[in-house]
Amino acid sequence: MQLQQVFECAEEIAVYREGSREAYPCGGEKFNGICLRWNAMLANSLVMPAFGVSLNDITVQAMQRGVWVEFCFSKQMEINELPFSRLLVEVKPDFSGFNVVRYTADKGYAGRCFYLDLRGTDMCDVYNYISQ
């Protein structure tokens, strides 16, 4: 499975706004709205080599500011031998590429990230929708 497709397997999407968390279960209106815009944003995206490494304490602290979206899975997933049960992304309207931070139960938000290049588009539509 490719990184772009794994988001569709999420059981829940959590949105963090300035540290406040709202969760949306699979099949709900807000969940579906986020997925629709997320998939459209990723339509021409390309997975690139990631140089980013997440440190749990720094990531948790960063989540207290700005807008973040987290895709939560019911079981541990794996892509390119990198396991995760959640994928976290900071959402900024002008981002045209971003790190995808992996979460595992034993390490938290620590370890190597994935990176997606949006190839000519940005996160504006996703940002506007989840910021409402």
N, C-alpha and C positions, 0 to 999 in steps of 0.2 A: 504494500500500500504506500502511496506517495503522501508526503506531508500535506499537500493541498486537500486530499480526500479524507484524511483522518479527522478533520474538524467535524465532518458530517456524522461521525460516530459518537459525538458527545451526548451525554445523558442530561447535562445541565450546563447552562452558561451563567457565569457570575460576572457582574459588572461592578467595578470599584470606582467610585467617584470621591476624590479627596478622602480616601480611607473608609468610606461607607460602602458596604457590600449589599448588593441586591442579587438574588438568584432567580433564574428563570428555568423551569423544568422543560424537558424535551416535549415538543408538541404544542406548547403554549404560544400565544400570539406574539409576545416579545421575543421568545426564543426563535420562532420562525422568521420574524422580521430581521433579527440579527444575522441568522444563517443566510437568508436571501441576499443581504447586502455583503456579507463576508465572502460568499461564494462568487458573487459578481466581481468583487475587488480582486479575488485570486485567479480569475479566469485566465489571464495571460502571465501569471507570476512564474518565477523561476527560483528553485531552491539553489542557494549559493553556498560556498564554503563559509562556515561560521567561525569567526575568530573570537566571538563573545563567550565568556564563561560567567555564569551567574554565581554569586555568593548569597546564601540564604538570608543572612541578616541585612545585607545591603538592599536586596530585592524587597524584602518585607517592609523595610523603611521607605523605599521609593514608592511603594504602593499606597502610601499615605497621602501622596500628592498626585494630582492629575487624574487621568482616566485610563483604566486597565480593563481588559476583558480576559476571562479565564474559561477555557473549555475543559469541563470535568468529565471523566470517563468512568464507567462502572467497573472496569478492570484495568490492569496494567497493560499498556500498549508498548510497542517498540518499533522504531524506524531506524535503520542503519545501526543496529545494535545499541541504540540509545533508548532506555526504558523511560516511561512516564505514565502518570495517572491523571495529570492535568497539564495543560499548556497555557501559558500566560503571555499576554502581549500588551505593551503600552500602546495606547491609541492616541495619536496626534494627527490632526487633519492634514498636515503637509508631509507626513512621512510617505516616502515612495519605496521604502524598504524597512525591514524591522527584524529584530531578534525575537525568536519564539523560545521562551524560557520553559524548561522542563521541570516538573515537580514529581518527586518520588516520595513515598511514605518514609523511607529511611534517611533521606538526605534533604528533604524539603526542596526549595528552589535553588539547588546547588548543582553545578556541573555545566558541561558543554551545552550551548544553545544551538538551535537551528537558525537559519537566516532566509528570509523571503524577499526577493526583489520584485516589486510590483510592475516593473517594465512599462513605465509611461503613465501610470495612474497613481492615485494617492488614497489615503484613508479618510478623506473628507466625508463621504456618504455614511460610512460606518460610524465615524465620530459624531456626526450630527444626529444620527438615529439613537445611539446609546446615551447621548448627552441630554436627551429630552426628558 
